[in-house]
Amino acid sequence: MTLKEKIGQMLMVGFDGAVAPSYLLDWLGSGRIGGVYLFARNVESPAQVKQLVDSCHNAAKYPILVGIDQEGGTVARLRAGFSESPGAMALGASRDTQLAEDIAFMIGRELAALGINWNFAPVADVAHNSANPSVGTRSAGVDKDLVKDFVIAQIKGFERAGVASTAKHFPGLGNTEIDTHEALARVSGSLRYLYEEDLIPFRGAISANVPCIMTSHVMFEELDDRYPASLSPRVIDGLLRGRLGYDRAVCTDCMEMKAITDGWGAGESAVLAVLAGVDILLFSHSRAGQEAAYDTLLGAAESGRISTERIDKSIARIGAIKRRYQLDDRPPLEIVACEAHRSLARKAARAGTVLMRPPERWPITRQQSRVLCIEFATQLFSSEEDQDCGTALSRYLRKRLPHAESLIVRSKSELDSMLAQAESLDAAWEILIIATRNAHLMPWQAQAAQAAIDRHPGAVLLCLRDPYDAKVISDASVILCSNGDSAPSLEAAVDAICGDYTPGGMPTVNLELAE
């Protein structure tokens, strides 16, 4: 490879549309980039994604990596037409590491069928902070050893499928209340807590030979009070490679998050990340940012600011991943969303559903029951709502309980009309379900849910995202936590309410219920 090509191999880029743009194919053909990074904006159907990915592989001068965030649960770029699965917290609540490995294998098999050879999962963050806007149900829980065990299980599953996995976000994203998409997050205090808590799952991932570790854009002030982890030699070369002995690939989180762009810009941040020890830089959105990163990296390499030795180390690590995960023997496309996969996802979702406060009678509802569900539909997935047929939850609820009514609240401004509708329906229903989504982070949602329950103390509280909602809303007669609202978790919650099974999952975060 020429120097220009070596620099290109260190960049992975995102783009818009269901078809690869011509400039991207030109970049692949000239070796100017080492791979592509897919988002929901690139997805229409399994056949379309396979065609898109194949076009990228076929255009490339060198073997490429095709990456995607397919964690399962809250973060999944492939939904409608693919096998959705419960996320890490639901898997953790099952306490079944073999089930977690099987789910990862299922996800990996579908990715392999599409030609995607790199998954940015599993999340190795510990869910320390209930106010964290980024981690939540993406983590297996608050117990570092439980998180470690489930991270290892998922790495094994992806490896069985022949797809590279990624432990993220080093050295931990769970102990901040700042979303790094929006601003730079800082963590202060003793490093002892970091070593005794956050690093344990990453040590487990290293012991499981994870092919890549992704850095966070969090500044750990006791380690480095100048740079966030993605740009810090002390964090990457010092802690990760030196103290923890990790010698495989390191990639960044998206370098176009405001935590990075607001302070350093695309070009300089790319250089600093490479100098810190990063091998692969992710630029997910802007062509201008991608070009600035490439041009500045090349200039730094030509001037000697980045040494040839440093670049060659990264090329060797990148090459090792590409050789190991070539997908020479892809599964057929027909396995995507096959019944065996859907059945496994349903099993995992049920195993990860937690009944925090059991009802006095079971089942809660009968086929002829008149049910009103007030659903807070904030933060819906893009594929979850049909304007004509309501949300995925309301559709499945009506399928199981034909007499069910749903009131859907999408924003604070809709509260008054929702409450008026609920009052007008008071005499028409027997059971009230309040379905929340991260009400503990949205005071208006928690207050509205509490007001509805205060008027009807026999209500069922269904916590569809973080189970912490159960701590801020009191007096519900039944509390059910699905630990995520991907399609199988929604179905599992409704099936539990209908008495199809009794949830046996155990909480993986600290819940002292409000009384």
ZINORSUL-V960482 format. One record per residue. N is the residue number from 1. RES is the residue in three letters. PSI is psi in radians with two decimals (* if undefined). Layout:
BEGIN
[[N & RES & PSI] [N & RES & PSI]]
END
This chain:
BEGIN
[[1 & MET & 2.56] [2 & THR & 2.92] [3 & LEU & -0.72] [4 & LYS & -0.70] [5 & GLU & -0.65] [6 & LYS & -0.77] [7 & ILE & -0.73] [8 & GLY & -0.63] [9 & GLN & -0.30] [10 & MET & 0.01] [11 & LEU & 2.33] [12 & MET & 2.38] [13 & VAL & 2.66] [14 & GLY & 2.98] [15 & PHE & 2.95] [16 & ASP & 2.60] [17 & GLY & 2.84] [18 & ALA & -0.09] [19 & VAL & 2.41] [20 & ALA & 2.23] [21 & PRO & 2.74] [22 & SER & -0.66] [23 & TYR & -0.63] [24 & LEU & -0.75] [25 & LEU & -0.63] [26 & ASP & -0.74] [27 & TRP & -0.78] [28 & LEU & -0.73] [29 & GLY & -0.48] [30 & SER & -0.01] [31 & GLY & 0.30] [32 & ARG & -0.35] [33 & ILE & 2.72] [34 & GLY & -0.04] [35 & GLY & 3.10] [36 & VAL & 2.80] [37 & TYR & 2.02] [38 & LEU & 2.57] [39 & PHE & 3.09] [40 & ALA & -0.49] [41 & ARG & -0.23] [42 & ASN & 0.10] [43 & VAL & 2.23] [44 & GLU & -0.75] [45 & SER & 2.85] [46 & PRO & -0.78] [47 & ALA & -0.68] [48 & GLN & -0.74] [49 & VAL & -0.76] [50 & LYS & -0.75] [51 & GLN & -0.73] [52 & LEU & -0.86] [53 & VAL & -0.75] [54 & ASP & -0.66] [55 & SER & -0.61] [56 & CYS & -0.80] [57 & HIS & -0.77] [58 & ASN & -0.51] [59 & ALA & -0.33] [60 & ALA & 2.42] [61 & LYS & -0.66] [62 & TYR & 2.79] [63 & PRO & 2.51] [64 & ILE & 2.84] [65 & LEU & 2.37] [66 & VAL & 1.98] [67 & GLY & 2.79] [68 & ILE & 2.65] [69 & ASP & 1.63] [70 & GLN & 1.19] [71 & GLU & -0.53] [72 & GLY & 2.69] [73 & GLY & -2.28] [74 & THR & -0.69] [75 & VAL & 1.81] [76 & ALA & 2.13] [77 & ARG & -0.34] [78 & LEU & 2.01] [79 & ARG & -1.54] [80 & ALA & 2.17] [81 & GLY & -0.12] [82 & PHE & 3.02] [83 & SER & 1.84] [84 & GLU & 2.68] [85 & SER & 2.74] [86 & PRO & 2.74] [87 & GLY & -3.01] [88 & ALA & -0.68] [89 & MET & -0.64] [90 & ALA & -0.72] [91 & LEU & -0.74] [92 & GLY & -0.69] [93 & ALA & -0.42] [94 & SER & -0.41] [95 & ARG & 0.42] [96 & ASP & 1.68] [97 & THR & -0.52] [98 & GLN & -0.66] [99 & LEU & -0.72] [100 & ALA & -0.72] [101 & GLU & -0.72] [102 & ASP & -0.67] [103 & ILE & -0.77] [104 & ALA & -0.69] [105 & PHE & -0.74] [106 & MET & -0.85] [107 & ILE & -0.82] [108 & GLY & -0.69] [109 & ARG & -0.72] [110 & GLU & -0.68] [111 & LEU & -0.76] [112 & ALA & -0.67] [113 & ALA & -0.48] [114 & LEU & -0.16] [115 & GLY & 0.17] [116 & ILE & 2.09] [117 & ASN & 0.12] [118 & TRP & 2.15] [119 & ASN & 2.30] [120 & PHE & 1.22] [121 & ALA & 2.69] [122 & PRO & 2.87] [123 & VAL & 2.15] [124 & ALA & 0.21] [125 & ASP & 2.55] [126 & VAL & 2.31] [127 & ALA & 1.15] [128 & HIS & -0.77] [129 & ASN & 2.03] [130 & SER & -0.34] [131 & ALA & 0.06] [132 & ASN & 2.19] [133 & PRO & -0.12] [134 & SER & -0.55] [135 & VAL & -1.30] [136 & GLY & -2.24] [137 & THR & -0.02] [138 & ARG & -0.33] [139 & SER & 2.63] [140 & ALA & -0.38] [141 & GLY & -2.80] [142 & VAL & -0.23] [143 & ASP & 2.03] [144 & LYS & -0.65] [145 & ASP & -0.64] [146 & LEU & -0.78] [147 & VAL & -0.79] [148 & LYS & -0.85] [149 & ASP & -0.68] [150 & PHE & -0.49] [151 & VAL & -0.81] [152 & ILE & -0.74] [153 & ALA & -0.75] [154 & GLN & -0.67] [155 & ILE & -0.75] [156 & LYS & -0.72] [157 & GLY & -0.80] [158 & PHE & -0.67] [159 & GLU & -0.73] [160 & ARG & -0.59] [161 & ALA & -0.13] [162 & GLY & 0.38] [163 & VAL & 2.38] [164 & ALA & 2.46] [165 & SER & 2.96] [166 & THR & 2.12] [167 & ALA & 2.23] [168 & LYS & 2.70] [169 & HIS & 1.82] [170 & PHE & 2.44] [171 & PRO & 0.35] [172 & GLY & 2.33] [173 & LEU & 0.02] [174 & GLY & -0.12] [175 & ASN & 0.61] [176 & THR & 2.72] [177 & GLU & 0.19] [178 & ILE & 2.34] [179 & ASP & 2.05] [180 & THR & -0.18] [181 & HIS & -0.49] [182 & GLU & -0.47] [183 & ALA & 2.87] [184 & LEU & 2.26] [185 & ALA & 2.51] [186 & ARG & 2.46] [187 & VAL & 2.18] [188 & SER & 3.12] [189 & GLY & -3.14] [190 & SER & 2.50] [191 & LEU & -0.25] [192 & ARG & -0.71] [193 & TYR & -0.72] [194 & LEU & -0.80] [195 & TYR & -0.68] [196 & GLU & -0.28] [197 & GLU & -1.30] [198 & ASP & -0.59] [199 & LEU & -0.26] [200 & ILE & -0.86] [201 & PRO & -0.60] [202 & PHE & -0.64] [203 & ARG & -0.71] [204 & GLY & -0.74] [205 & ALA & -0.70] [206 & ILE & -0.73] [207 & SER & -0.46] [208 & ALA & 0.14] [209 & ASN & 0.75] [210 & VAL & 2.33] [211 & PRO & -0.44] [212 & CYS & 2.58] [213 & ILE & 2.30] [214 & MET & 2.37] [215 & THR & 2.76] [216 & SER & 2.88] [217 & HIS & 0.68] [218 & VAL & 2.40] [219 & MET & 2.05] [220 & PHE & 1.75] [221 & GLU & -0.54] [222 & GLU & -0.34] [223 & LEU & -0.78] [224 & ASP & 1.92] [225 & ASP & 0.22] [226 & ARG & -0.68] [227 & TYR & 2.56] [228 & PRO & 2.92] [229 & ALA & -0.72] [230 & SER & -0.38] [231 & LEU & 0.14] [232 & SER & 2.01] [233 & PRO & -0.57] [234 & ARG & -0.61] [235 & VAL & -0.79] [236 & ILE & -1.11] [237 & ASP & -0.61] [238 & GLY & -1.05] [239 & LEU & -0.96] [240 & LEU & -0.90] [241 & ARG & -0.67] [242 & GLY & -1.18] [243 & ARG & -0.71] [244 & LEU & -0.19] [245 & GLY & 0.45] [246 & TYR & 2.18] [247 & ASP & 0.23] [248 & ARG & -2.89] [249 & ALA & 2.59] [250 & VAL & 2.30] [251 & CYS & 2.86] [252 & THR & 2.84] [253 & ASP & 3.07] [254 & CYS & 2.22] [255 & MET & 0.03] [256 & GLU & 0.24] [257 & MET & 2.66] [258 & LYS & -0.43] [259 & ALA & -0.50] [260 & ILE & -0.89] [261 & THR & -0.61] [262 & ASP & -0.44] [263 & GLY & -0.53] [264 & TRP & -0.37] [265 & GLY & 2.90] [266 & ALA & -0.83] [267 & GLY & -0.95] [268 & GLU & -0.64] [269 & SER & -0.64] [270 & ALA & -0.77] [271 & VAL & -0.80] [272 & LEU & -0.69] [273 & ALA & -0.77] [274 & VAL & -0.75] [275 & LEU & -0.50] [276 & ALA & -0.33] [277 & GLY & 0.06] [278 & VAL & 2.51] [279 & ASP & -0.66] [280 & ILE & 2.23] [281 & LEU & 2.28] [282 & LEU & 2.09] [283 & PHE & 1.86] [284 & SER & -0.30] [285 & HIS & -1.01] [286 & SER & 2.20] [287 & ARG & -0.68] [288 & ALA & -0.74] [289 & GLY & -0.67] [290 & GLN & -0.74] [291 & GLU & -0.67] [292 & ALA & -0.71] [293 & ALA & -0.81] [294 & TYR & -0.87] [295 & ASP & -0.73] [296 & THR & -0.68] [297 & LEU & -0.78] [298 & LEU & -0.75] [299 & GLY & -0.71] [300 & ALA & -0.61] [301 & ALA & -0.73] [302 & GLU & -0.55] [303 & SER & -0.23] [304 & GLY & -0.03] [305 & ARG & -0.70] [306 & ILE & 2.15] [307 & SER & 2.72] [308 & THR & -0.67] [309 & GLU & -0.74] [310 & ARG & -0.76] [311 & ILE & -0.75] [312 & ASP & -0.57] [313 & LYS & -0.75] [314 & SER & -0.74] [315 & ILE & -0.66] [316 & ALA & -0.74] [317 & ARG & -0.73] [318 & ILE & -0.75] [319 & GLY & -0.63] [320 & ALA & -0.72] [321 & ILE & -0.79] [322 & LYS & -0.68] [323 & ARG & -0.68] [324 & ARG & -0.56] [325 & TYR & 1.02] [326 & GLN & -0.25] [327 & LEU & 0.85] [328 & ASP & -0.52] [329 & ASP & 1.39] [330 & ARG & 2.51] [331 & PRO & 2.80] [332 & PRO & 2.66] [333 & LEU & -0.41] [334 & GLU & -0.28] [335 & ILE & -0.33] [336 & VAL & 2.14] [337 & ALA & 0.49] [338 & CYS & 2.85] [339 & GLU & -0.63] [340 & ALA & -0.70] [341 & HIS & -0.76] [342 & ARG & -0.69] [343 & SER & -0.73] [344 & LEU & -0.72] [345 & ALA & -0.70] [346 & ARG & -0.74] [347 & LYS & -0.80] [348 & ALA & -0.68] [349 & ALA & -0.74] [350 & ARG & -0.73] [351 & ALA & -0.45] [352 & GLY & 0.09] [353 & THR & 2.36] [354 & VAL & 2.24] [355 & LEU & 1.78] [356 & MET & -0.64] [357 & ARG & 1.84] [358 & PRO & 2.67] [359 & PRO & 2.82] [360 & GLU & -0.49] [361 & ARG & 2.68] [362 & TRP & 2.32] [363 & PRO & 2.86] [364 & ILE & -0.67] [365 & THR & 2.86] [366 & ARG & 2.90] [367 & GLN & -0.61] [368 & GLN & 0.04] [369 & SER & 2.50] [370 & ARG & 1.97] [371 & VAL & 2.39] [372 & LEU & 2.19] [373 & CYS & 2.06] [374 & ILE & 1.93] [375 & GLU & 2.20] [376 & PHE & 1.86] [377 & ALA & 0.56] [378 & THR & 2.60] [379 & GLN & 0.67] [380 & LEU & 2.61] [381 & PHE & 2.69] [382 & SER & -0.52] [383 & SER & 0.11] [384 & GLU & -0.33] [385 & GLU & 2.35] [386 & ASP & 2.11] [387 & GLN & -0.50] [388 & ASP & -0.47] [389 & CYS & 0.10] [390 & GLY & -2.83] [391 & THR & 2.94] [392 & ALA & -0.68] [393 & LEU & -0.81] [394 & SER & -0.63] [395 & ARG & -0.78] [396 & TYR & -0.60] [397 & LEU & -0.74] [398 & ARG & -0.60] [399 & LYS & -0.72] [400 & ARG & -0.59] [401 & LEU & 1.58] [402 & PRO & -0.40] [403 & HIS & 0.20] [404 & ALA & 2.46] [405 & GLU & 2.53] [406 & SER & 2.31] [407 & LEU & 2.14] [408 & ILE & 2.16] [409 & VAL & 2.00] [410 & ARG & -0.31] [411 & SER & 2.93] [412 & LYS & -0.57] [413 & SER & -0.32] [414 & GLU & 0.02] [415 & LEU & -0.82] [416 & ASP & -0.78] [417 & SER & -0.60] [418 & MET & -0.79] [419 & LEU & -0.66] [420 & ALA & -0.73] [421 & GLN & -0.72] [422 & ALA & -0.71] [423 & GLU & -0.69] [424 & SER & -0.39] [425 & LEU & 0.04] [426 & ASP & -0.76] [427 & ALA & -0.09] [428 & ALA & -0.10] [429 & TRP & 2.78] [430 & GLU & -0.55] [431 & ILE & 2.32] [432 & LEU & 2.25] [433 & ILE & 2.22] [434 & ILE & 1.97] [435 & ALA & 1.93] [436 & THR & 2.74] [437 & ARG & 1.77] [438 & ASN & 0.79] [439 & ALA & -0.47] [440 & HIS & -0.30] [441 & LEU & -0.08] [442 & MET & 1.62] [443 & PRO & -0.66] [444 & TRP & -0.66] [445 & GLN & -0.75] [446 & ALA & -0.72] [447 & GLN & -0.71] [448 & ALA & -0.74] [449 & ALA & -0.72] [450 & GLN & -0.69] [451 & ALA & -0.72] [452 & ALA & -0.72] [453 & ILE & -0.62] [454 & ASP & -0.61] [455 & ARG & -0.39] [456 & HIS & 1.41] [457 & PRO & -0.23] [458 & GLY & 0.22] [459 & ALA & 2.75] [460 & VAL & 2.20] [461 & LEU & 2.09] [462 & LEU & 1.86] [463 & CYS & 1.88] [464 & LEU & -0.36] [465 & ARG & -2.10] [466 & ASP & 2.38] [467 & PRO & -0.13] [468 & TYR & -0.30] [469 & ASP & -0.53] [470 & ALA & -0.30] [471 & LYS & -0.35] [472 & VAL & -0.05] [473 & ILE & 2.16] [474 & SER & 2.87] [475 & ASP & 0.13] [476 & ALA & 2.47] [477 & SER & -0.47] [478 & VAL & 2.36] [479 & ILE & 2.13] [480 & LEU & 2.24] [481 & CYS & 2.08] [482 & SER & -0.21] [483 & ASN & 0.65] [484 & GLY & 2.73] [485 & ASP & 0.67] [486 & SER & 2.88] [487 & ALA & -0.83] [488 & PRO & -0.53] [489 & SER & -0.64] [490 & LEU & -0.78] [491 & GLU & -0.71] [492 & ALA & -0.66] [493 & ALA & -0.81] [494 & VAL & -0.70] [495 & ASP & -0.64] [496 & ALA & -0.76] [497 & ILE & -0.58] [498 & CYS & -0.05] [499 & GLY & 0.26] [500 & ASP & -0.51] [501 & TYR & 2.87] [502 & THR & 2.06] [503 & PRO & 2.41] [504 & GLY & 0.13] [505 & GLY & 2.74] [506 & MET & 2.43] [507 & PRO & 2.52] [508 & THR & 0.12] [509 & VAL & 2.91] [510 & ASN & 1.99] [511 & LEU & 1.87] [512 & GLU & 1.83] [513 & LEU & 2.48] [514 & ALA & 2.50] [515 & GLU & *]]
END
